Amino acid sequence: MGPENHNDDAENGALLDEQPSWQYEAQDDGPEASTPGGSDMHMQSGSSDAGDSQSPLPVWLRESSKSFHWRWVPVRVRQVARAAVAWSKGPDPPQIQKITPFFSWIQEAPVRFIDNYLTKRRHKAALLAFFYFCWLLTFILVLNHSAQAGNIEGYGKPQPIWCGASFWNPGNSCGLNGNRCRPFDNATLAFRCPANCKAVKVLNPHAVGDQEINYQPYVIGGPTAAEENSTVPVTIYRGDSFICQAAIHSGLVGNDNGGCGVALLSGEQSNFTSTKRHGIQSIGFNSSFPKSFTFISGLSSKCVRDLRWPLLAVTCGFTTILSLCTTSPPVFFCSIFTMLFFHVGLVSDPPNHSDYASLTSLIIGRFLPAVFVAFVIYRFSVKPQLTGLTANIEKTILWLGGAWVGSLNNYTFAFIPLQRLTPHDLQVQAGAKLALVLVVLLIFTIALGQVWYLRLEGRFPRYLAIYSVFVAFLLLCVALPPLNLRIHHYVLALLLLPGTRPQTRPGLLYQGILLGLFINGIARWGFDSIMQTTVDLRGGDGQVGSLLPNITAPALGSSNITFSWSRPPHPYDGVSVLVNDVERHRWYYGEGDPSHTFYRNDGMEKEYFRFGYMSGSETADFTKAGVWETDGGFKEMEPGPSK
């Protein structure tokens, strides 16, 4: 108990002493307050001369008088609680944290130079406007040059495509016999790929024959068996492979700068090989597929590469200059936020787009609501952190450097095997649980340090109340049964940013990283909801957990196989049959017997059969693949769904 608490106790004791004995006895709070001397001792204490120093009350009596309404709580517990509350309030007076710059004369030199030569406010405003103009002009010119698709001789201007574009849709989306995805051959596509396509992975299980592909690039095929050792091998890829990743795998396009090429559809092919080339491990498939493609080599093209790295140097250079030359928190924050937001949205991690006009429209639409959130971030976290800070070099390294690390999240944190923080991903993705534990421990360790600084400033009780509200809200979200809580990285940034208020060097770094994560999350994905249905959480190509058809043992012939199934339960009214991942038969209730016979001309290749219920044109999950072996036997389907 501090001195101030002791005085409070003494005053309370004196007040009790001044009361008549009958009144005090009426307020007696039980055995804790009972004494051998009863009220006589209090009357004696109260009758002391005014000039004499008042003798302190016993500890048990002070405890009783201070805790009349909490007398049911053990004394030791109350003492510990009071000590914890006193500790949380921090020192008196509070110790407001301020950064004292190292070599201040060097760190303050750029600002001092500007103040000496531009003494009036309007001159500084004009210099700032000129700075904005120079960055905007340079950024637009380089971006416009990068947006030019170039020209491929004989094929014209290549079409920009995103990293996950393919010639085939998953499941039975291409329709019966794949007719919605025609043509199958004798067609070309001149395309242009962005940079960093190698990092794209499928995030939901995809069936390739009897294999389940997840959390890896989606390229099926590669060099033909006769061409594997050639310097420039002929490569054949299944039609549902990601085009840009296949182009990287073949060596036509680089991952760092993207590039252009021409894909040639080559119709039905068989026996797609599995090879690792240019950092991508392709998937093998030992049967036929009606649509495949290769790349035309030896073409003369004027393809403008993806200029995200030169643009990174441009924006990084301008933000560094601004950080070194200003100590104004609003000028610094507003400028850095805007420049980083448009750099992420248009250059380093743009959303999927077909042209830069639509991309620019999308980013502006996301920027406007992000500004309102940024104002709250500035008012309650950034402004206290940056006000009075003159250590411009340290601010540039820690705060601005951290902001770039967070903004380039698709590069800097891509190695962490945490994609969506869903229970399914944590169960299935290799290393996800360990990564989550390490991340939580790191955040907890950092939080302990920030709690200490908040306590020194006397702000810990207030922030404890704020984070209690956050936790209560998250628990309420978890309790809503129809929906799933999903912590996007922009939500994580918003939750942790308030704790970075104290002006410390670690706080500068943490705040910069968190702000960068917020910028990357909104510019790339928008304000995605934190409460999502299971279907939305897994995406349009994810498994939905539906019922699966019950397929009886097939009837085998010398060159045919017959499958039968029972009537679909409500709400389903049909069955779709995939053969080698292509829909080959649809049956609806009332259209004949629930069975079908498939034929093959020879037994040189395996064939893979999967079955799924349909409700109208909507398809549920498929079964895992049953295999019609080359020797005429049939390998039964394993339990569980596929997609």
N, C-alpha and C positions, 0 to 999 in steps of 0.2 A: 504494500500500500504506500503510495507516495505521500509527501507532506500535505498536499492539498486534500487528499482523502482523509488523512488523520484529523485535520482541522474540521472537516465536515462532520466526522464522527463525533468529535468533542462537542460541536455545536448542537448536534442532535441529542447528545446525552444531556447537555445543559437544559435543553427544552423539556426533556423528560423529567429532569429533577425539579423544575419549577412547577410541575403539575401537582395537585393534591394527591395524597396517597390513594384515596378511593378512586380517583379518576385513572390513575396509572394501573391500579389493580384491575379495573374493568377492562383495560386494554391488554392485559397479560396474555402473551401468545404461547403459553404452554410451558412445558418443563424446561425449555431452553432458557426462559427468562426468570424462572423461580430461583430465589436465593434464601439462604438461611436467615439473613437479616430482614428480609422482606422490604417494605417501604421505608423502614427506619433509616437504612443506609442511604437511601436517596434523599431523604429529608435532611440528613446530616450533611450530605454533600452540597445540597442546595443552600444551606444556612451558613456557608463559609463567608468570610468577609470578602467584600468586593475587591479589595486590594490584593488578596492572596491568590496565588496561581491555582487554578482549578485542577484537581487531580484527575488524570485520565480514567475513563471507564474501562472495566475489564474487557478483553477481546470478545468473550462470549456474549457480553451485553451489547457491545457495539454491533456485533454481527446480527443480533436479534433486532435491534432498533433499525438497522439498515435494510433488513430483509423480512419485514413483517409479513408481506404478502407471499414470500417464498420460503416460509418456515418449514414447509414439507420437504424442501431440498436439503440434503446433508450439507453441513457447514463446509467441509472440505471442497465439495463440488462448487459451492458458491464462491469460495475463495479462488479456486482455479478459474472459474468463469470471469470473475472480476479482473484477475491478472491478465487473462487473454484479451479482454476488452481494453484494458489499459495499454497493453502492448500494441494492439491494432491501431490505437490512436496515434502512436508514434511519439517522437520527442516534442517537448514544448520549450521554445518555439519550433515550428516545423523547419526542416532543413531542405529548402527548395534547391533542386539539382540544377546546376549550371555548368556548362563545359568551358573550361579555361583552355584556349587553344595553345598548342605547341608552336613555338616560333611565330608568335602572333604577327610580327612585322612582315613576315613573308606571306602568311595566309591573308592578311588584310591589304596587301599591296595593290591588287587590281581594283578593289573598291576605293582605296585611297587615291589612286591615280585618276579614276573617273570623277571623284568628288573635287579634286584639285582643278581639273580642266573643264568640267561641266558643272558649274556651281548652281545653275538654275534648274528647277524641276522640269520645265518644259523642254530643256535641252536633253535631259535624261530620257524623257518620254519620247522625244524624236529619235534618239539613239535606239531605244527599245523597239520602236516601230520599224526602223530600218533593219534591225536584227531579225524581226519576224518576217519581213519582206524577203530578206536574203534566204532564210531557211525555207520559206514556202516556195520561192521560185526554184531553188535548187532541188527541193523534194519533188515538185511537180514535173520538172524537166526530166529528172532521172526516172521517176515513176512512169512518165509517159513513154520514154524510150523503152523501158522494160515491158510495158504493156503492148508494144508493137509485136505482133505475132510473126512478122517476117514473111518469107516466101520460100516455098519448095518448088524447084523447077519441075514443071509438068503436072503439079498437083495444086498449085496456088497457095493461098494463105492458109496455114494450119489452124485448126480449131482448138482453142484452149479447153482442156479437160482437167478435172480434179483427180487427185491421186487414187481414188477408189472407183474410177469409171471403168466399166467393162461392157462387153458386147452381149451379156446374158444376165437375166434376172434370176434371183435365187428361188428355190422351190419349184412350184408350177406356175410362176408368174409369167413365163413365156407362152403359156397355153399348151394345148394338145399338140404334141410333136414339135413344140417350139415355134409354132407358126407366127407368134407375135414378135419373135426376135429374128425374123428373116431380114435380109438375105443371109445364106449360110456361106456362100463363096462368090468368087469373081466380083468382089467389091473392095474398095480401099477407103481408108480414113487417114487424112493428113492431120496430125495432132500436135499439140504442144503441152508439155508437162511442166508443172512448177517444180521448185526445189524441195528437197527433204521428203520425197515420196517414200523412201525406204522405211521411214518411221511409222507409216500407217499400218495398222493391224486390224484384223477382224476381232470384234469384241464379243461376238456371240458364236456358239458352235455352228460350224458349217460342215455338212456331210459331203465327202468326196468318196463315192463308193461306200466301203465299210469303214472309212477313216473319219474321225471327227477332228476338224481343224479349228483352233481357237488361239487367240493372242499371238498371232504370227502373220507375216505377209501372205497374201493370197495369190500365189503364182503356181499354176499347174502345168508342168511340162518343162521343156528346155531343148537342148540340142538332141537331135535324133541319135540313135545308137551309133550309126556309122560316122557321125560328125562330132562326137564328143571331144576328140583329141585334135580337131582342126583349129587353125589359128582364128578363123572367122567362121564358126560353125553355123549351120542352118538350124534355126530354132523353131519349134512348133509348140504353141501354147493352147490349152483348152479355152473355149470361148468365154467362160466365166472368170478367167484370170483378170486381175487388175492390169490394165493396159500399161500404165506408167511404170509399175513395178516390174512387169515383164520386159519393158524396154530397158530398164536398169539392169535386170538380170542378163539380158542378151548383150549388153555393152553398148547399145545404141545411144542411150541417154545417161548423163551423169546425175548423181544424187545431189551434189552440192549446188549445181546451177540449173538443173532441169535441162530441157532441150526439146527438139522437134524430131519427128519421124513420120513414116508412112506405114500403117498396118494393112496387111493384105489378108482378107478372109480366104481360107483354104479348105472350107467344107469339112466333111467328116474325116477324122483321123483316129488312130488307135495307139495304145501303148505310149503314154506321155511319161517321159523320164523324170527322175528326181535328181537334181544336181544343185550344188552350191556355187554361185557365181556372183562376183561383185557384192558380196555381203548379204545375199538373199538366198535362202534355202528353198528351192521349189518343191512342189508336192508331186509325187508320182501317181499315175492312174493307169491300171493295166487292162483297160477296156476301151470301147469306142465312145465318141461324142460327136454329135452332128455338126458342130460349129467349132472351128479352130482358126488361129491366125498366126502369121509370121510377120517379119519386118523386112521391108525392101531396103537393101543396103546400096551404097555407092551413089546416092543421090546428091545433087548439088543444091544446097539450101543456104539461105540467109536467115538464120534463126537467131533472134535476140535472146540471149540467156536470161534467166531469172536474176535480177540485179538486187536481191535482198541484202547481199553482203556490202556492196558499195553504198546502198541506202542506209544500212546500219551504221557505216562509218560517218555518213553525212549527219544523221540525226544524233548519233552519239557525240560527235564533235560539237554540234551546236548546243546541245544540252550541257556539255561540260563547260563551254565558255560562259553560258548563262549562270551556271552554278557558281563559278569562280568570281563572277563580276557583280553579284547582287546579294544583299543581306535582307531584302524585303520578302517576308514569308508569302504574301499574296501573289506577288509577281513571280516568285520562284515556283510556287506550287501550281498555279494556274497554267503557267507556260509548260512546265514539265509534264503535267497531267495531259494536256492537249496534245503535245508532240508525241508522247509515248502511245497515247490511245490510237491516233491515226497511223502511227508506224506499225503497231501490232495489227490493227484491223485491215490495213491495205498492203502490208509488206511481209512481216515476219510470220504471222499466223492468221492469214485471212480465212473467213468462212468460205465454204464451197460456192463457187460463182461461175457464171458463163461469160461475163464481160465486166470490165472495170466500171462501167456506168451503173450497173445494178449493184455491184459491190460497194461503190461509193455511197449510193442511196441507202443501202443497208447499214453501213457504218455510221452515217450521220443520224439515222433513226435511232441507233443504239447510244450515240454520244449524248444526245440531249437529256434523256433521263439519267444517264450516268453522271452528268454535271450536278444535278441536284443532290445525289448521294455523295459526290465528291465535296460539295459544300459542307455537308454535315461532318465528313471525315476531317476536313480542314479545320472547321470551327472547334471541334472537341479533341482532336488528336494532333494534327500537324501544326497548327498555329502555336500551341504551348511548347511543342518540341523545337520549333525553329525561331521563335521570338527571342531576340537578343543574341542569337548565335552568330559569331564572327569568324568561326573556324571554317572558312570556306573550302579549304583543301580537304579537311576531314569530312565535311558535309558532302563533298563531291564523291569521295571514295566510298564512304559508308552509306549515306542516304541515297544518292543518285546511283551508285554502283549496285546497291541492293534493289533499287527499283528496276534497273535493267535486268538483273538476274530473275526477278519475279516476272517481268514482262515477257522474257524469252523462255517462259516455262516449258514450251514445247521442245526446247533444246536442253536447258539447264537441268530440268528434273525428269527428263524422259526416261532415265535409267531406273527410276523407282517403279516397281511393278504394282502400282496402284492406279487403276484407270478410272473407276467410277465409284469406289467405296461402297459397293453393294454387297449384301451377304453372299450372293451367288459368286461374285468375282473373288471375294476373300476365300471362299471355299475351293474354287477351281484354279485360280491363277497361281502359278508357281512363285513362291517367295512373298506372296501378298501379305500373309499373316505376320511374318517376321518384319517386313517393311513397315506395317502398320504399328507394331509394337515399338519399333525404333523411333518412328516419327512421333508417336504419343509421348515416349520418354523424353525426346528432345524438346517437344513443346512444353512438357511439364517442368523440365529443368530451366528453360528460359522463363517460364511463368514465375518460378520461385524467385528468380533475380528481379523481375519486374515488380513482384509483390513487395520486396524489400525496399525498392526505390519509392513505390507508392506510399509505404508506411512512413518512410523518412519525411515525405512531404505532407503527411497527415491526411492523405486521400484514401487510404485503404478501406475504411468502413464504407465510404460511398461507392467505391468500385466493387466491393464485395456484394453490396446490394444490387448493383447493376448486373453483375455476372450471375447472381442468384436468379434474377428475372430471366436472363438468357437461358440458363439451365432449365428453369421451370417451363419455359416456352418449348424448348427442344423435347423435354419429356412429354409434354402435352401432344406434340406432333407425333412422337413415337407411339402414343396411346391410341391414335386414330386408326382403327383397324383396316379400312378399305385402302388406305394410302401408305406409301413408304417414304420415310425420311431420307433425303439425299443431300449430303453436305458437299455442295460444289466448292471449288476453291475460292470463288468470289465470296461465298458465304463464310468460309473459314477466315478469310481476310477481314471481313466486317466484324466477326466475333472477336478477333484478337487485336484489332487496331486500337480500341480504347485503352488497352493496357500499355501502350507505347507512349503515353503522354509525357512522363518525366524526361527531361533533357539530359540524356546520357549517351555515350558513344555506342554501347550495345543497342540502346533504344533507337538511335539513328538507323542502324543496320536493319533491325527488325521491322521498323516502320516502312523503310524503303522496299523491302522484300514483299511485305504484305500488300502495300499499295500496288506494286507490280503485278501480284497475283490477281488483285481485283481488276486491274485494267485488262489483263490477258483474258480473264474469265468473261467479262462483259463484251469486249471487242470480238472475241472468237465465238462465243456461244450465246450471248445475250443474257437477259435476266431469266434464266431457266428456273422453273418452280422448284422449291425445296421439298414439296409434297407431290409425289408422282404415283400413278398406278403402276402395277407390275408390268403391264404391257409397255407403257411409256418408258419405264426404267430400263427395260431390256432392248428397246428399239424396235423398229418395224420388222427386222429380220430375226428377232429372238423367239425362243420357244415360249409358248403361252401356257403350258401345263395342262393341255386338253386331254380328253380320252383318246385312246389309240384303238384302231380296229383289231378285232380278234381274228386272225388268219389261221385257217385250218391247215393241216399238213398238205402240201401240194401233191397233185398227181403227176408223176414224171413219165414222159415218153422218150423215145429215142432222140427226138429233135424238138420236143415241145414240153411245156410245163403249164399246168392248170391250177389256178388259185381260186379259192372260194372264201366267202366271208358272210357274216350274219347281217341282219338288217341294222342300219345305224340307229343308235338311240337318239332321243330328242336332245338338242334341237337340230341334229345333223340329218341330212337327207341324201348324201352321196358319198362316194369313195373315189379318191384319186390315187393312181398307181404310177410311181416313178420307176423307170428302168434306166440305169446308168445316169441317174440324176436328171432325167428328162421325162416329162409326163407323156405316157404312152396310152393311157386308158382312163376314161371317166365313166363312172356308173352312178345313176341316180335311181332312187326308189321308184318302182313302177316301170322301169325300162328293161325288163327281162330278168333272167336269173342273176343272182349276186355272185358271178364267177366270170373268169376270163382265161383264155388260153393264149400263151405266147409261144412263138416259134423262133428258131434260129437256124441258119444255113449250115453252120459248122460249129464244132465245139472247141475252137482254138482260143476263145476268149471267155473270161468269166463275165457274168451279168449280175447286176445288183438291183434288187427289188425293195422298194419302200412303199408303205401304204399310209394314207391319211384320210380322215373324215373331212367332208365338205358340207357347208351350209350355204346353199345357193352357189355363189361364185367365191365365197370365202373359204380358205383352207386352214384347217387346224394343224397341229403337230403331226409329223410323220413318224412311223416306226423306224427303228434302226434297220440297216440293210440286211436282207437275206441274200445269200450268194448261190447262184446256179453255177456249180463248178464245171470245169472243162471235162471231167469224167462222167458228167451226167447226174451227179449227186447234188443235193441241196443242203446248204448250211443254214440252220434255223436262225431267225432274228434274235438278237439279244434283247433283253428287256430295256425299256426306256425310250424316250423320244429322240427325234432328230429334226433338223430343219434344212 
